[in-house]
């Protein structure tokens, strides 16, 4: 039934296109949410920094060294908290990519589908870590790094 197969193929292609469009939309929405979240955090940090500046102004006006020291400690705590949050977000983003589906399960599912339909599928794709870097490229990289180090030293000597 060629007509039925053609209609089914058209529907499958259309559904796959819709699926990809929804994935793109989800990605864009995730980016917007991330931007809004960053903006909200920056507003909170801005408000706390404004309070710290006011506190520093009053401490400077009175000449109270103990109050200035406390304010500076508070200022440092705010920066430490901000750094911890940034590191946590970086770790979470890196961890989300490592939580993907295990490759062995993907390969076994692909092989099972291929066996069910009598297809030959090569699921053993090469791993990125399995390839060795030729020694010549390593030497080039070392030479480039030495050259960059030398140039950096020259710039530091001038400046």
For each residue, the residues with C-beta under 8 A, 3 or more apart:
1: 4 5
2: 5 6
3: 6 7
4: 1 7 8
5: 1 2 8 9
6: 2 3 9 10
7: 3 4 10 11
8: 4 5 11 12
9: 5 6 12 13
10: 6 7 13 14
11: 7 8 14 15
12: 8 9 15 16
13: 9 10 16 17
14: 10 11 17 18
15: 11 12 18 19
16: 12 13 19 20
17: 13 14 20 21
18: 14 15 21 22
19: 15 16 22 23
20: 16 17 23 24
21: 17 18 24 25
22: 18 19 25 26
23: 19 20 26 27
24: 20 21 27 28
25: 21 22 28 29
26: 22 23 29 30
27: 23 24 30 31
28: 24 25 31 32
29: 25 26 32 33
30: 26 27 33 34
31: 27 28 34 35
32: 28 29 35 36
33: 29 30 36 37
34: 30 31 37 38
35: 31 32 38 39
36: 32 33 39 40
37: 33 34 40 41
38: 34 35 41 42
39: 35 36 42 43
40: 36 37 43 44
41: 37 38 44 45 85
42: 38 39 45 46
43: 39 40 46 47
44: 40 41 47 48
45: 41 42 48 49 78 82
46: 42 43 49 50
47: 43 44 50 51
48: 44 45 51 52 78
49: 45 46 52 53 75 78
50: 46 47 53 54
51: 47 48 54 55
52: 48 49 55 56 71 74 75 78
53: 49 50 56 57
54: 50 51 57 58
55: 51 52 58 59 67 71 74
56: 52 53 59 60 68 71 72 75
57: 53 54 60 61
58: 54 55 61 62 67
59: 55 56 62 64 67 68 71
60: 56 57 63 68
61: 57 58
62: 58 59 67
63: 60
64: 59 67 68
65: 68 69
66: 69 70
67: 55 58 59 62 64 70 71
68: 56 59 60 64 65 71 72
69: 65 66 72 73
70: 66 67 73 74
71: 52 55 56 59 67 68 74 75
72: 56 68 69 75 76
73: 69 70 76 77
74: 52 55 70 71 77 78
75: 49 52 56 71 72 78 79
76: 72 73 79 80
77: 73 74 80 81
78: 45 48 49 52 74 75 81 82
79: 75 76 82 83
80: 76 77 83 84
81: 77 78 84 85
82: 45 78 79 85 86
83: 79 80 86 87
84: 80 81 87 88
85: 41 81 82 88 89
86: 82 83 89 90
87: 83 84 90 91
88: 84 85 91 92
89: 85 86 92 93
90: 86 87 93 94
91: 87 88 94 95
92: 88 89 95 96
93: 89 90 96 97
94: 90 91 97 98
95: 91 92 98 99
96: 92 93 99
97: 93 94 100
98: 94 95
99: 95 96
100: 97
101: 105 106
102: 105 106
103: 106 107
104: 107 108
105: 101 102 108 109
106: 101 102 103 109 110 123
107: 103 104 110 111 123 124
108: 104 105 111 112
109: 105 106 112 113
110: 106 107 113 114 121 123
111: 107 108 114 115 121 123
112: 108 109 115 116
113: 109 110 116 117 119 121
114: 110 111 117 118 119 120 121 123
115: 111 112 118
116: 112 113
117: 113 114
118: 114 115
119: 113 114
120: 114
121: 110 111 113 114
122: 125
123: 106 107 110 111 114
124: 107
125: 122
126: 130 131
127: 130 131
128: 131
129:
130: 126 127
131: 126 127 128
132:
133: 137 138
134: 137 138
135: 138 139
136: 139 140
137: 133 134 140 141
138: 133 134 135 141 142
139: 135 136 142 143
140: 136 137 143 144
141: 137 138 144 145
142: 138 139 145 146
143: 139 140 146 147
144: 140 141 147 148
145: 141 142 148 149
146: 142 143 149 150
147: 143 144 150 151
148: 144 145 151 152
149: 145 146 152 153
150: 146 147 153 154
151: 147 148 154 155
152: 148 149 155 156
153: 149 150 156 157
154: 150 151 157 158
155: 151 152 158 159
156: 152 153 159
157: 153 154
158: 154 155
159: 155 156
